């Protein structure tokens, strides 16, 4: 009986050991080694850390500027460079122009690889988030200026607070009051945080006894992917290029 349990225990350990080995991959080159880690950038690509043998038995660990490249490809290179120094100081590593790096002894290698990977990933994510926030702010400016023109500033309240069915106060980009109707307009990007935030807001407002019309304004419906169907359950979704007539019609709660 004990032998059977021991065999099961060994088999279990072998399975877990296999999982641990599969989580990371290493490629050795002539002058350095490259470790691919189970940590992803916003694009979905894996974080790769480079390890170089340094002098006096020390090692140099670096992300090779890959975090910056990821951010730069999405148009957030400057945002990455602005965030990176504070991330580096907090983690106790070095950041030079584009790359995170750290010189360590052999016994510190595991921790150094993990920290450098985390810094690179975190900064790329922060850059992506700030880029999305900037895009949303720009979209809000464009949307409100357009609504002012269509309905007059007196009928458009920017940054209005609307109480949902749950008694949660929601701040909306624009609340339009026209001809006895209320309409909430919200710019939504393809970023999952933007979709989730808008969806929660729209669903709560939709549960009101007399809900306002809810209009999600996006740059491109196709870019939302499957999230388009999700947000469509709680709001009308229109592209920024929609006609003035469409925006006016939706404010009156008429989707026809």
C-alpha positions in Angstrom: 0.0 0.0 0.0 2.8 2.4 1.0 4.7 1.5 -2.2 1.6 2.4 -4.3 1.3 5.8 -2.6 5.0 6.5 -3.1 4.7 5.7 -6.8 1.7 8.0 -7.1 3.6 10.7 -5.3 6.6 10.4 -7.6 4.3 10.5 -10.7 2.7 13.6 -9.3 6.1 15.3 -8.7 7.2 14.4 -12.3 4.1 16.0 -13.7 4.6 19.2 -11.7 8.3 19.2 -12.5 7.4 19.0 -16.2 5.0 22.0 -15.8 7.8 24.0 -14.1 10.2 23.2 -16.9 7.7 24.2 -19.6 7.0 27.6 -18.0 10.3 28.9 -19.2 12.5 28.3 -22.2 16.1 29.2 -22.7 18.2 29.8 -25.9 22.0 29.9 -25.7 24.0 32.1 -28.0 27.7 32.5 -28.3 27.9 35.5 -26.0 24.6 35.4 -24.0 21.6 33.4 -23.0 17.9 34.4 -23.6 15.2 33.2 -21.2 11.6 33.3 -22.4 9.3 33.7 -19.4 5.5 33.0 -18.9 5.0 36.8 -18.6 3.2 38.6 -21.4 3.3 42.1 -22.8 0.0 43.8 -23.7 0.4 42.5 -27.3 0.5 38.9 -26.0 4.2 38.3 -26.8 6.3 36.7 -24.0 8.9 38.7 -22.1 12.5 37.7 -22.9 15.4 38.4 -20.6 19.0 38.4 -21.6 21.7 37.1 -19.3 25.4 38.0 -20.1 28.4 36.7 -18.2 30.2 39.7 -16.8 33.5 40.2 -15.2 34.5 39.0 -11.7 32.0 36.1 -11.8 29.0 38.5 -12.1 26.2 38.6 -14.6 24.3 41.3 -16.4 20.5 40.8 -16.7 18.6 42.9 -19.2 15.2 43.1 -21.0 17.2 44.4 -24.1 14.7 47.3 -24.5 12.0 44.9 -25.6 9.5 46.5 -23.3 10.2 49.8 -24.9 9.9 48.3 -28.4 6.5 46.8 -27.5 5.2 50.2 -26.3 6.7 52.0 -29.2 4.9 49.7 -31.7 1.6 50.8 -30.2 2.6 54.5 -30.2 3.4 54.6 -26.5 7.2 54.8 -26.6 7.4 58.2 -25.0 4.9 57.2 -22.3 7.1 54.1 -21.6 10.2 56.3 -21.2 8.3 58.6 -18.8 7.1 55.8 -16.6 10.2 53.6 -16.6 12.5 55.6 -14.3 10.0 55.4 -11.4 9.5 51.7 -11.9 13.2 51.1 -11.9 13.8 53.1 -8.7 11.0 51.2 -6.9 12.4 47.9 -8.0 16.1 48.8 -7.4 17.2 48.2 -11.0 18.8 50.4 -13.6 17.0 52.0 -16.6 19.1 53.5 -19.3 17.1 55.2 -22.1 15.2 52.1 -23.2 16.4 49.0 -21.3 16.1 47.7 -17.7 19.2 46.0 -16.4 20.8 44.7 -13.3 24.3 43.4 -12.4 24.2 40.5 -9.9 26.1 37.6 -8.4 25.3 34.0 -9.4 23.1 33.4 -6.4 21.0 36.4 -7.2 20.3 35.4 -10.8 16.9 33.9 -10.3 15.6 37.0 -8.5 17.2 39.4 -11.0 15.6 37.6 -14.0 12.2 37.8 -12.3 12.5 41.5 -11.3 13.7 42.6 -14.8 10.9 40.7 -16.5 8.4 42.2 -14.1 9.7 45.8 -14.6 9.6 45.4 -18.4 6.0 44.0 -18.4 4.7 46.5 -15.8 6.0 49.5 -17.7 4.7 48.3 -21.0 1.3 47.8 -19.4 1.3 51.2 -17.8 2.3 52.8 -21.1 -0.6 51.0 -22.8 -3.0 52.1 -20.2 -2.0 55.7 -20.3 -2.1 55.7 -24.1 -5.7 54.3 -23.9 -6.6 57.0 -21.4 -5.1 59.7 -23.6 -7.0 58.4 -26.6 -10.2 58.3 -24.6 -9.7 61.9 -23.4 -9.1 63.0 -27.0 -12.2 61.1 -28.1 -14.3 62.7 -25.3 -13.1 66.2 -26.5 -14.1 65.5 -30.1 -17.5 64.0 -29.0 -18.4 66.8 -26.7 -17.6 69.5 -29.3 -19.8 67.7 -31.8 -22.7 67.4 -29.3 -22.4 71.1 -28.4 -22.8 71.9 -32.1 -25.7 69.5 -32.6 -27.7 70.3 -29.4 -26.2 73.6 -28.1 -24.1 73.7 -25.0 -27.1 74.4 -22.8 -28.5 70.9 -23.5 -25.1 69.1 -23.1 -23.6 68.4 -19.6 -20.0 67.2 -19.8 -18.9 65.0 -16.9 -22.4 64.7 -15.6 -23.2 62.3 -12.7 -26.1 59.9 -13.3 -27.4 57.6 -10.6 -27.9 54.0 -11.7 -30.5 51.5 -10.6 -28.0 50.2 -7.9 -27.8 53.8 -6.5 -24.2 53.9 -7.9 -23.3 57.4 -9.1 -21.7 57.1 -12.6 -19.8 59.9 -14.2 -20.6 60.0 -17.9 -18.7 61.8 -20.6 -21.8 63.6 -21.9 -25.5 63.8 -20.8 -27.8 65.3 -23.4 -31.3 66.6 -22.4 -33.4 67.3 -25.5 -37.1 67.3 -26.1 -37.9 65.6 -22.8 -35.4 62.8 -23.4 -32.0 62.0 -21.8 -29.1 60.4 -23.5 -25.7 59.3 -22.2 -22.8 59.4 -24.7 -19.6 57.5 -23.8 -16.5 57.1 -26.0 -15.2 53.5 -25.7 -11.9 52.1 -27.0 -11.1 48.5 -27.8 -9.1 48.2 -24.6 -10.7 45.6 -22.3 -10.7 48.1 -19.3 -12.6 50.7 -21.3 -15.2 48.1 -22.5 -15.7 46.7 -19.0 -16.1 50.1 -17.4 -18.6 51.3 -20.0 -20.5 48.1 -19.9 -21.0 48.2 -16.1 -22.2 51.8 -16.4 -24.6 51.2 -19.2 -26.1 48.0 -17.6 -26.8 49.8 -14.4 -28.4 52.8 -16.2 -30.4 50.4 -18.3 -32.1 49.0 -15.2 -33.6 52.3 -14.3 -37.4 52.7 -14.5 -36.9 55.4 -17.1 -33.4 54.7 -18.5 -31.6 57.3 -20.6 -30.6 56.4 -24.1 -27.1 54.9 -24.0 -24.7 55.5 -26.9 -21.2 54.0 -27.0 -19.1 55.8 -29.6 -16.1 53.8 -31.0 -13.5 54.5 -33.6 -14.0 51.1 -35.3 -16.5 48.4 -34.5 -14.4 45.7 -36.0 -11.5 46.5 -33.6 -13.8 45.6 -30.7 -14.0 42.0 -31.9 -16.3 39.9 -29.7 -16.6 42.8 -27.2 -18.9 44.5 -29.8 -21.7 42.0 -29.1 -21.1 42.3 -25.4 -21.5 46.1 -25.2 -24.3 46.0 -27.7 -26.5 44.3 -25.0 -26.6 47.5 -23.0 -26.1 50.3 -25.5 -26.3 51.5 -29.1 -22.8 51.3 -30.6 -21.9 53.8 -33.3 -18.6 54.7 -34.9 -17.2 58.2 -34.7 -17.9 58.6 -38.4 -21.6 58.2 -37.9 -23.7 61.0 -39.3 -25.1 63.9 -37.3 -28.6 62.6 -38.0 -27.7 59.3 -36.3 -26.4 60.9 -33.2 -29.4 63.1 -32.9 -31.8 60.2 -33.5 -30.2 58.1 -30.8 -30.5 61.0 -28.3 -34.3 60.8 -28.7 -34.2 57.0 -28.0 -35.0 56.1 -31.6 -32.7 53.5 -33.1 -34.7 53.1 -36.2 
